Amino acid sequence: MTQNLLSVRAIDSAKAAIKPYQLRDGGSLFLSVQPSGSKLWRYRYRLSGKAQVYAIGRYPDITLAEARRERDRVRDLVRQGIHPLWRQGLEQDVGGSPVPPSFESVTRAWLVANPQWSPSYSRQIRRYFERDILPAVGGEAVADLTPTDIRALIESIAERGARCAALLAQQWISQVFSYAIVQGLREDNPASLLKGLVRRPTVRHHPPLSWSDIPEFFQRLDGWSGYSDIAIGLRLLALMFVRPSELRLARWSEFDFDNAVWTVPKERMKMRRPHMVPLSRQTLALLSSLRTVSNSPMLFPNHRDAGRELAASSFNHAIERLGYGGRFSAHGFRATATTLLGLLGYPDKLVDLQLAHRRRDTSRAPYDHARFVGSRMLLMQDWADILGALADGKRYAQLSQTFGPLSERRTRILSVIERE
């Protein structure tokens, strides 16, 4: 008889650690506690001589009692030599054989098995599958799909002009097949044989605003007749030069106004590491204005549904309305700051650190978000003042006197870097 070892109290009191760890319940059922705090039910079993793990679901969505019942159900299937991903209830075909798992059922199991994805990324993947992929091949047995089947699907997406979508679809389909191989559902990955099927589009880098563009851009923004939070958001992007998604999904709880610091959680960062953004006086003033119009835990709730975040395209749509469509994008504020700070001679390493770019020294990378705090605070205040001066029409020679390599402000920032 299976010995049940866990209790609800023990599960609720389990705290996240630096590395994942397991709480065992007996009967090969265990709860995997992730560094993010997620608690995931897993069942370990062997089938055809291979050790495998079945993803049951997330606690508390799946209770302890429900996890135990699912373990018992799956264990009975395994004892019959049936893979647990085969449809619950053992649907039968005319000959009386169990129906093998479909591509859709394996896809949904693969989605459950990747709880580390951010909610927005997970929604993006599900949207692609439900719109383009599952209607075409979801009902087919995962073991029966061939490279020809996948090729036809990928080409149909690419032929409508969506090459990026076709490449993403191929990438995710390949991951589903890799998951199926690990689960013992097939021996090969037909999507991996189609590399080069779709030519990757030419990468379009995000151009910066030039010196001469900045005054006019902010003049047009001053006359903005749309939602006030969108105008504030564009100004914040210019001042903080973070990625648009990092700001768009921000929560007020992430801001320490007493110390003038915003800490972006690792789940929203491209490199999956937390990132510290010092807040200039201008940024704090804008955030104060935004808070008067944002009655939500989010800085930018959706205008149609306050329970959701702002749409991903909102900032770029505003830039198009300002007359910069095709010339500039919300992501381009990062290039603007990089270019102009570089022209004024600010240390590249300090600017890269504030951009949260990947470091080659991976042993130090996890600690980058907390490094050079003092000099980064000076950098962000300098940038806010530089941007304000440019918006007022100041020329390079005037800026160089105040912020250039021989200026008092540069001497100050360099002396702080030496102490750090």
Buried (B, 14 or more C-beta within 10 A) or exposed (E): EEEEEBEEEEBEEBEBEEEBBEBEBBBBBBBBBBEEEBBBBBBBBEBEEEEBBBBBBBBEEBBBEBBBEBBEBBBEBBEEEBBBBBEEEEEEEEEEEBBBBBBBBBBBBBBBBEBBEBEBBBEBBBEBBEEBBBEBBBEBBBBEBEBEBBBEBBEBBBEEEBBEBBBBBBEBBBBBBBBBBEBBBBEEBBBBEBEEBBEEEEEEEEBBBEBEBBBBBBEBBEEBEEBBBBBBBBBBBBBBBBBBBBBBBBEBEBBEEEEBBBBBBBBBBEBEBBBBBBBBEBBBEBBEBBBEEBEBEBBBBBBEEEEEBBBBEBBBBBBBBBEBEEEBBBBBBBBBBBBBBEEBBBBEEBBBBBBBBEBEEEEEEBEBBEEBBBBBBBBBBBBBBBBBBBBEEBEEEEBBEBBBEEBEBBEEBBEBBEEE
